[in-house]
Amino acid sequence: MSVTPAGASPGGIGLRLVDVPLTAQSDPRARLYIVDHLAPGTAVQRRVEVSSTAGSTTHVGLYAAAATLAKGTFLGAAGHTANDLSTWTSVSPDASDLPADGRVTAVVTLSVPRDATPGERYGVVWAEARSVERGGVTQVSRVGIRLYVSVGTGGLPAPGFAIDSLTAERSAAGRPTIVATVRNTGRRALDMTGTLRLSAGPGGLSAGPFPANLGTTLAVGDTEPVTIGLDPRLPAGPWNAEITLRSGLVEHVARATVTFPDTGAAAPVSTRPDRRGRVPAVAVLLLGAVAVLVTLQRKRLRARR
């Protein structure tokens, strides 16, 4: 199943991240998910809050399980399926009886073994509630917080992406759509968000911004489409299209001239990148330096203990 940002579930439970690491205060992803870069042999803790909107006491289990990236989607594995990251992750308490409208804070501990190999792993911290319906059918409701954990020495692996082309399409219902082909050129998975603006259209028309569909996650080395649905009343064009996409602190702007076909999809149009839309490399280097200092401080604290 895909995992969206945690919130309240239909079953009456919610889950949110309380702690954001100092090295990621300005990263929007780190406010929703547990995103970290850890050296082998280190451990970190993050607090999460579980809440209930049910009208009676709800028993909630807390645990970590595996996740994968496939075809632009972050997929939480079924049940308690394990992988490396989930076996390194513990939650305390691992269960709680939440009263009506109650809340409890739990601590998620990530302990990376000394022999862990470099690379990025994915998982989910789940809050799960079960109820028995009439007829003996057990209903399971769960909400999760994604885990993006990179293992390795040194600074933060650099994220990056490229917007290769824009394709103008028209749905069967006649709605115009722009599909951006995005390639992950960095060393971290990306969660894409962004907007599209149209200008210099027929009669000098402008339109937008139109939001990109959320939920596209690019694994390292992957190329996936990011779709932007537009107003059905837009004329065919031509239009000057400007798309702005971002993942965390990395942002790119690209432009192309597009015309919407009567049906189907037009040929992809290569984009003209706008270098002003990029996060300066010095910013990535500074983030890496801060991460190194934090790691050294953790080692000093452990040595004192």
Secondary structure, DSSP 4 states (H G I P E B T S, - for coil): -B-PSP-B-TTSEEEEE----GGGTT-GGGGTSEEEEE-TT-EEEEEEEEEE-SSS-EEEEEEEEEEEEETTEEEEPSTT---HHHHTEEEESSEEEEPTT-EEEEEEEEE--TTPPSEEEEEEEEEEEEEE-TTSPEEEEEEEEEEEEEE-SSSPPPP-EEEEEEEEEE-TT--EEEEEEEEE-SSS-EE-EEEEEEES-GGG--EEEEEPPS--EEPTT-EEEEEEE--TT-----EEEEEEEEETTEEEEEEEEE---SSEEPPPEE-EEEGGGSPPHHHHHHHHHHHHHHHHHHHHHHHH-
